[in-house]
Amino acid sequence: MASGLLVMVELPVAKRPVSRNPAVMRYEPSTNLLRLVLLLSGSRMGLTLDEMATQLEVGRRTVERLRDQLTILFPGLTYSDDDSRVRRWRLPQGVLPPVPPTPSALATLEGLARDLSTQGDSARAADLRDAAASLRALLPPARLRQAEPDIEALMRAEGSAAHPGPRLKLDRAMMTEIRAAILGFRKLELTYRPAEPRAPGRRVICPYGVLYGRRAYLVAHTETGEEMRLWRLDRISDVSALEENFPAQEFDLASYAARSFGVFQEAPQDVVLRFSSGAANDAAEWVFHPNQTMEPQEDGTLIVQFRCGGMLELSWHLFTWGREVKICEPDGLVELMREWRGMEAEMAE
């Protein structure tokens, strides 16, 4: 699976903006060094220099300097070349004692658990609460008492904005069965309730992954076919992982998801969008699709291009940009947007 690389250009020292908090800049190299130690200690396969740079959000030259410092501080730092002849670095387990979590990290986990629970995703919410409880157990009692007020204060101060959408129905018992089937390439028996007017029925399917979005979908094919289909998790019940395995085919969930905008799977098309000069800066901050390219124009507009399916769902999103976006391609998406704007005009009359 390909991974993106975020490269941050390091400006000359004289051109760097002055920090309002000098202590932040003074301790940033030390903080990155400690973070790198933790990352390398917690990685079984090790990390490449590019992966280190991505994790730390620094340039490659910076991470090379940090790596050189680690070779001095930790003689146990080792490396090996993988099948692609890419060098991976790691620190053996036991080099560091257990590192207690920070109040900020615990507040983040517990806050995300709260948000997922509100959305109806009780399965992943419970997993996050368990992870937070395990991390709390690493804190000595006195330190935990000191951290509790900070954790509580951060959770009160941070939250997620409400947005309309269906409430997920993901209980932990069902997700446990689904995950067991995915990990073991085991067939999954379940009751599926399709769209009306068809009645629910028992199915046996071969699961490969789960896609989360406005709704959650199981990606699987039937036991007699090979074409991947999306099965809405809120329509699934009475799930059990069977002992019977299925011959797994080569499948990349990220590539499968990238074929569409959202989860609708259809033949991909080339999409070309032009955002107005007034909306170009905002649009440049958006990830419309993993394979997108962006080209700022001399007149201040922004051209965004990508290839995907799911034109209906894409049109729903583009409608929220109003007249700030012009659809250049494909023609079908242009027509969909024309229909949405026509409906808007009728409702305004």
ChimeraX attribute file (.defattr): number of C-alpha atoms within 10 A of each C-alpha:
attribute: neighborCount
match mode: 1-to-1
recipient: residues
	/A:1	7
	/A:2	6
	/A:3	7
	/A:4	10
	/A:5	12
	/A:6	15
	/A:7	13
	/A:8	12
	/A:9	10
	/A:10	13
	/A:11	9
	/A:12	7
	/A:13	7
	/A:14	7
	/A:15	8
	/A:16	9
	/A:17	8
	/A:18	9
	/A:19	10
	/A:20	8
	/A:21	8
	/A:22	9
	/A:23	9
	/A:24	11
	/A:25	13
	/A:26	11
	/A:27	11
	/A:28	11
	/A:29	13
	/A:30	12
	/A:31	14
	/A:32	18
	/A:33	19
	/A:34	13
	/A:35	15
	/A:36	23
	/A:37	20
	/A:38	15
	/A:39	18
	/A:40	22
	/A:41	19
	/A:42	14
	/A:43	14
	/A:44	13
	/A:45	13
	/A:46	22
	/A:47	22
	/A:48	19
	/A:49	20
	/A:50	19
	/A:51	18
	/A:52	25
	/A:53	22
	/A:54	19
	/A:55	16
	/A:56	18
	/A:57	16
	/A:58	18
	/A:59	18
	/A:60	19
	/A:61	13
	/A:62	17
	/A:63	22
	/A:64	15
	/A:65	11
	/A:66	19
	/A:67	19
	/A:68	10
	/A:69	12
	/A:70	18
	/A:71	12
	/A:72	10
	/A:73	10
	/A:74	12
	/A:75	10
	/A:76	14
	/A:77	18
	/A:78	14
	/A:79	15
	/A:80	15
	/A:81	11
	/A:82	12
	/A:83	7
	/A:84	6
	/A:85	8
	/A:86	11
	/A:87	14
	/A:88	19
	/A:89	21
	/A:90	22
	/A:91	25
	/A:92	16
	/A:93	13
	/A:94	8
	/A:95	13
	/A:96	11
	/A:97	7
	/A:98	10
	/A:99	10
	/A:100	14
	/A:101	15
	/A:102	15
	/A:103	19
	/A:104	14
	/A:105	13
	/A:106	25
	/A:107	21
	/A:108	18
	/A:109	20
	/A:110	23
	/A:111	23
	/A:112	19
	/A:113	24
	/A:114	20
	/A:115	18
	/A:116	18
	/A:117	19
	/A:118	13
	/A:119	18
	/A:120	16
	/A:121	20
	/A:122	22
	/A:123	19
	/A:124	18
	/A:125	25
	/A:126	18
	/A:127	14
	/A:128	21
	/A:129	18
	/A:130	15
	/A:131	16
	/A:132	19
	/A:133	14
	/A:134	11
	/A:135	16
	/A:136	20
	/A:137	13
	/A:138	14
	/A:139	17
	/A:140	10
	/A:141	11
	/A:142	8
	/A:143	12
	/A:144	17
	/A:145	11
	/A:146	11
	/A:147	18
	/A:148	15
	/A:149	12
	/A:150	16
	/A:151	21
	/A:152	15
	/A:153	12
	/A:154	17
	/A:155	19
	/A:156	11
	/A:157	8
	/A:158	11
	/A:159	13
	/A:160	9
	/A:161	6
	/A:162	8
	/A:163	6
	/A:164	6
	/A:165	10
	/A:166	10
	/A:167	14
	/A:168	20
	/A:169	18
	/A:170	20
	/A:171	16
	/A:172	16
	/A:173	12
	/A:174	17
	/A:175	17
	/A:176	15
	/A:177	16
	/A:178	24
	/A:179	17
	/A:180	17
	/A:181	24
	/A:182	20
	/A:183	11
	/A:184	15
	/A:185	20
	/A:186	23
	/A:187	25
	/A:188	26
	/A:189	20
	/A:190	18
	/A:191	16
	/A:192	21
	/A:193	19
	/A:194	14
	/A:195	9
	/A:196	7
	/A:197	7
	/A:198	8
	/A:199	9
	/A:200	15
	/A:201	10
	/A:202	14
	/A:203	14
	/A:204	19
	/A:205	22
	/A:206	27
	/A:207	28
	/A:208	23
	/A:209	19
	/A:210	20
	/A:211	20
	/A:212	12
	/A:213	11
	/A:214	14
	/A:215	16
	/A:216	19
	/A:217	20
	/A:218	20
	/A:219	22
	/A:220	22
	/A:221	18
	/A:222	16
	/A:223	15
	/A:224	9
	/A:225	10
	/A:226	12
	/A:227	8
	/A:228	17
	/A:229	15
	/A:230	17
	/A:231	21
	/A:232	17
	/A:233	22
	/A:234	16
	/A:235	14
	/A:236	21
	/A:237	15
	/A:238	10
	/A:239	20
	/A:240	19
	/A:241	24
	/A:242	15
	/A:243	12
	/A:244	11
	/A:245	14
	/A:246	15
	/A:247	10
	/A:248	13
	/A:249	8
	/A:250	6
	/A:251	11
	/A:252	11
	/A:253	13
	/A:254	13
	/A:255	12
	/A:256	14
	/A:257	19
	/A:258	18
	/A:259	22
	/A:260	22
	/A:261	23
	/A:262	23
	/A:263	21
	/A:264	17
	/A:265	19
	/A:266	13
	/A:267	12
	/A:268	16
	/A:269	18
	/A:270	11
	/A:271	20
	/A:272	18
	/A:273	18
	/A:274	23
	/A:275	24
	/A:276	18
	/A:277	18
	/A:278	12
	/A:279	17
	/A:280	20
	/A:281	15
	/A:282	10
	/A:283	22
	/A:284	16
	/A:285	8
	/A:286	8
	/A:287	11
	/A:288	18
	/A:289	18
	/A:290	16
	/A:291	12
	/A:292	14
	/A:293	13
	/A:294	15
	/A:295	12
	/A:296	16
	/A:297	13
	/A:298	8
	/A:299	8
	/A:300	14
	/A:301	20
	/A:302	23
	/A:303	22
	/A:304	22
	/A:305	19
	/A:306	17
	/A:307	18
	/A:308	24
	/A:309	22
	/A:310	19
	/A:311	25
	/A:312	16
	/A:313	15
	/A:314	20
	/A:315	20
	/A:316	13
	/A:317	14
	/A:318	19
	/A:319	18
	/A:320	10
	/A:321	13
	/A:322	11
	/A:323	12
	/A:324	17
	/A:325	21
	/A:326	17
	/A:327	20
	/A:328	14
	/A:329	15
	/A:330	14
	/A:331	11
	/A:332	13
	/A:333	20
	/A:334	15
	/A:335	13
	/A:336	17
	/A:337	22
	/A:338	14
	/A:339	13
	/A:340	14
	/A:341	15
	/A:342	12
	/A:343	11
	/A:344	12
	/A:345	10
	/A:346	9
	/A:347	8
	/A:348	7
	/A:349	5
